[in-house]
Amino acid sequence: MRLLYAEDEPALSEAVVDYLTYHKYIVDAVYDGEEAYDYAISGEYDGIILDIMMPKRDGLEVLSALRRNGCKTPMLLLTAKTQVEDRIRGLDAGADDYLPKPFDMGELIARIRAMLRRREEFHPDLISYGDLTLNMQSGEICVGNQSLQLPKQEYRLMEQLMLNHTMYMSTEDLLIKAWGFNTETDINSVWLYISYLRKRLDAMNSKVEIVSKRNIGYKLEFQP
């Protein structure tokens, strides 16, 4: 799951990103309203978290502009303002939920999960392909009676391969979707983690293989 998080307080942004990353979300962090709008329009996100009080463009302005331009991504507003009028303005502008600051991290992630469950294109907690089943909450992969807890980055890569198993994904696409827009990692990491996952599948005697096509990319293929 990929989230866009717009917050102009660096310390709070870092803390929230660390917490969400621990819970297996991929998070792109931005620090003003203009960046938030540009990222939201150009990226494919499962959810967007907007602080209302931001420089350049406030969260309500960004929210309204995104909705006017057809963005249907679920959005959660964060703000220090707690007046009823501000909540009404946010919800009327198209927000899916509203959480005042200061907030508890546990409540934040509960609201994010609830928001994502309501989105139009819902991905279930379990996804399957061939003899593989991946638990998107726990990061556990299963083949028959065997199960394995994937390390965080291997999970993110496998999630993308399973969600997009009908097509080849380029190395660049996998880098962006599994590592995020702001990553300093290069494509060599994709190749490395593909090799890790191939070894995992082989060790679990899965009939699913990660196949590659030169200059095109990678996909899963089931060999019954």
C-alpha positions as CSV (number, residue, x, y, z in Angstrom):
1,M,0.0,0.0,0.0
2,R,1.4,3.4,-1.0
3,L,0.6,6.6,0.9
4,L,1.3,10.2,0.3
5,Y,1.9,12.2,3.5
6,A,2.0,16.0,3.5
7,E,3.2,17.6,6.7
8,D,5.5,20.7,7.1
9,E,6.8,19.7,10.6
10,P,10.0,17.6,9.9
11,A,10.1,15.9,13.3
12,L,6.4,14.8,13.1
13,S,6.8,13.8,9.5
14,E,9.8,11.6,10.3
15,A,8.0,10.0,13.2
16,V,4.8,9.2,11.3
17,V,6.7,7.9,8.3
18,D,8.8,5.6,10.5
19,Y,5.6,4.3,12.2
20,L,3.8,3.7,8.9
21,T,6.8,2.1,7.3
22,Y,7.1,-0.3,10.2
23,H,3.5,-1.3,9.5
24,K,4.5,-2.1,5.9
25,Y,3.2,1.0,4.1
26,I,5.3,2.7,1.4
27,V,5.2,6.4,2.2
28,D,6.2,9.4,0.1
29,A,6.7,12.4,2.4
30,V,6.3,16.0,1.2
31,Y,6.5,19.3,3.1
32,D,4.2,21.9,1.4
33,G,0.9,22.1,-0.4
34,E,2.4,22.5,-3.9
35,E,4.4,19.3,-3.6
36,A,1.4,17.5,-2.2
37,Y,-0.7,18.4,-5.2
38,D,2.0,17.6,-7.7
39,Y,2.8,14.2,-6.2
40,A,-0.9,13.3,-5.8
41,I,-1.7,14.1,-9.4
42,S,1.3,12.3,-10.8
43,G,1.5,9.3,-8.5
44,E,-0.7,6.3,-7.9
45,Y,-1.5,6.2,-4.2
46,D,-3.9,4.1,-2.2
47,G,-4.4,6.9,0.3
48,I,-3.4,10.5,0.9
49,I,-2.8,12.2,4.4
50,L,-2.9,16.0,4.3
51,D,-2.1,18.4,7.1
52,I,-4.3,21.5,6.7
53,M,-1.8,24.1,7.9
54,M,0.9,24.0,5.2
55,P,3.0,26.6,3.3
56,K,2.3,27.5,-0.3
57,R,-1.1,25.8,-0.4
58,D,-3.1,24.7,2.6
59,G,-4.5,21.2,2.8
60,L,-8.1,22.2,2.1
61,E,-7.0,24.0,-1.0
62,V,-5.0,20.9,-2.2
63,L,-7.9,18.6,-1.3
64,S,-10.4,20.8,-3.3
65,A,-8.2,21.0,-6.3
66,L,-7.6,17.3,-6.4
67,R,-11.3,16.5,-6.2
68,R,-12.0,19.0,-8.9
69,N,-9.5,17.3,-11.1
70,G,-11.1,13.9,-10.7
71,C,-8.8,12.4,-8.0
72,K,-10.8,9.7,-6.2
73,T,-8.0,8.6,-3.8
74,P,-9.2,8.4,-0.2
75,M,-7.9,11.4,1.8
76,L,-7.4,11.9,5.6
77,L,-7.0,15.5,6.9
78,L,-4.7,16.2,9.9
79,T,-4.9,19.6,11.6
80,A,-4.3,21.3,14.9
81,K,-7.7,23.0,14.4
82,T,-10.5,21.3,16.2
83,Q,-13.4,23.6,15.6
84,V,-16.5,22.0,14.1
85,E,-16.5,24.5,11.2
86,D,-13.1,23.3,10.1
87,R,-14.2,19.7,10.2
88,I,-17.3,20.6,8.1
89,R,-15.2,22.4,5.5
90,G,-12.9,19.5,5.2
91,L,-15.6,16.9,4.8
92,D,-17.5,19.1,2.4
93,A,-14.4,19.5,0.3
94,G,-14.2,15.8,-0.2
95,A,-12.2,14.4,2.8
96,D,-12.9,10.8,3.8
97,D,-11.9,11.4,7.4
98,Y,-10.6,14.0,9.8
99,L,-8.1,13.6,12.7
100,P,-7.2,16.5,15.0
101,K,-3.7,17.0,16.3
102,P,-2.2,15.9,18.6
103,F,-3.1,12.3,17.7
104,D,-2.2,8.9,18.9
105,M,-0.3,6.8,16.3
106,G,-2.5,3.8,17.0
107,E,-5.6,5.9,16.1
108,L,-3.9,7.3,13.0
109,I,-3.2,3.8,11.6
110,A,-6.7,2.6,12.5
111,R,-8.2,5.5,10.6
112,I,-6.0,4.8,7.6
113,R,-7.0,1.2,7.5
114,A,-10.6,2.0,7.8
115,M,-10.2,4.6,5.0
116,L,-8.5,2.2,2.7
117,R,-11.1,-0.5,3.3
118,R,-13.7,2.0,2.0
119,R,-11.8,2.8,-1.2
120,E,-13.4,1.8,-4.5
121,E,-10.7,-0.6,-5.6
122,F,-10.2,-2.7,-2.5
123,H,-7.4,-5.2,-2.3
124,P,-8.1,-8.1,0.1
125,D,-5.7,-8.9,3.0
126,L,-4.8,-12.2,1.2
127,I,-3.7,-12.3,-2.4
128,S,-3.0,-15.5,-4.3
129,Y,-1.4,-16.6,-7.5
130,G,-0.7,-20.2,-8.4
131,D,0.3,-22.0,-5.2
132,L,1.3,-18.8,-3.5
133,T,-0.7,-16.8,-0.9
134,L,0.6,-13.5,0.5
135,N,-0.9,-12.0,3.7
136,M,-0.8,-8.2,3.1
137,Q,-1.1,-7.5,6.8
138,S,1.5,-9.8,8.3
139,G,3.9,-10.0,5.3
140,E,3.7,-13.8,5.5
141,I,3.9,-15.9,2.3
142,C,2.5,-19.5,2.1
143,V,3.0,-22.4,-0.2
144,G,0.7,-25.3,0.9
145,N,1.4,-25.9,4.6
146,Q,4.7,-24.0,4.5
147,S,4.8,-20.4,5.5
148,L,7.5,-17.7,5.8
149,Q,7.7,-14.2,7.1
150,L,9.3,-12.1,4.4
151,P,11.6,-9.3,5.4
152,K,10.0,-5.9,4.7
153,Q,11.6,-5.1,1.3
154,E,11.2,-8.6,0.0
155,Y,7.5,-8.4,1.0
156,R,7.0,-5.1,-0.9
157,L,8.6,-6.5,-4.0
158,M,6.6,-9.7,-3.9
159,E,3.4,-7.7,-3.3
160,Q,3.9,-5.7,-6.5
161,L,4.7,-8.9,-8.5
162,M,1.6,-10.6,-7.2
163,L,-0.8,-7.7,-7.7
164,N,0.5,-7.3,-11.2
165,H,1.1,-10.9,-12.1
166,T,-0.7,-10.6,-15.5
167,M,2.0,-8.3,-16.9
168,Y,5.7,-7.6,-17.0
169,M,6.9,-4.9,-14.7
170,S,10.0,-2.9,-15.6
171,T,12.9,-2.6,-13.2
172,E,12.1,1.1,-12.9
173,D,8.4,0.5,-12.1
174,L,9.4,-2.0,-9.4
175,L,11.8,0.4,-7.9
176,I,9.2,3.2,-7.7
177,K,6.4,1.0,-6.5
178,A,8.3,-1.1,-4.0
179,W,10.8,1.5,-2.7
180,G,8.9,4.8,-3.3
181,F,9.5,8.0,-5.2
182,N,12.0,9.4,-2.7
183,T,14.3,6.4,-2.5
184,E,18.0,6.8,-2.9
185,T,18.2,3.2,-3.9
186,D,19.2,2.3,-7.5
187,I,18.0,-0.5,-9.8
188,N,20.8,-2.8,-8.6
189,S,18.7,-3.3,-5.5
190,V,15.8,-4.6,-7.6
191,W,18.0,-7.2,-9.2
192,L,19.4,-8.2,-5.8
193,Y,16.0,-8.6,-4.2
194,I,14.6,-10.5,-7.2
195,S,17.4,-13.0,-6.6
196,Y,16.4,-13.3,-2.9
197,L,12.8,-14.0,-3.8
198,R,13.8,-16.6,-6.3
199,K,15.7,-18.4,-3.7
200,R,12.7,-18.2,-1.3
201,L,10.4,-19.7,-3.8
202,D,12.8,-22.4,-4.7
203,A,13.3,-23.3,-1.0
204,M,9.5,-23.6,-0.5
205,N,9.2,-25.8,-3.7
206,S,6.8,-23.3,-5.2
207,K,5.7,-23.9,-8.8
208,V,5.6,-20.1,-9.3
209,E,8.7,-18.6,-10.9
210,I,9.9,-15.0,-11.3
211,V,10.7,-14.8,-15.0
212,S,12.4,-12.0,-16.9
213,K,12.3,-10.7,-20.4
214,R,15.3,-8.7,-21.6
215,N,14.7,-4.9,-21.7
216,I,11.1,-5.5,-20.6
217,G,11.0,-6.6,-17.0
218,Y,9.8,-9.2,-14.6
219,K,6.6,-11.2,-13.9
220,L,5.3,-14.2,-12.1
221,E,4.7,-17.4,-14.0
222,F,3.0,-20.5,-12.7
223,Q,4.3,-23.9,-13.9
224,P,1.7,-26.5,-12.8
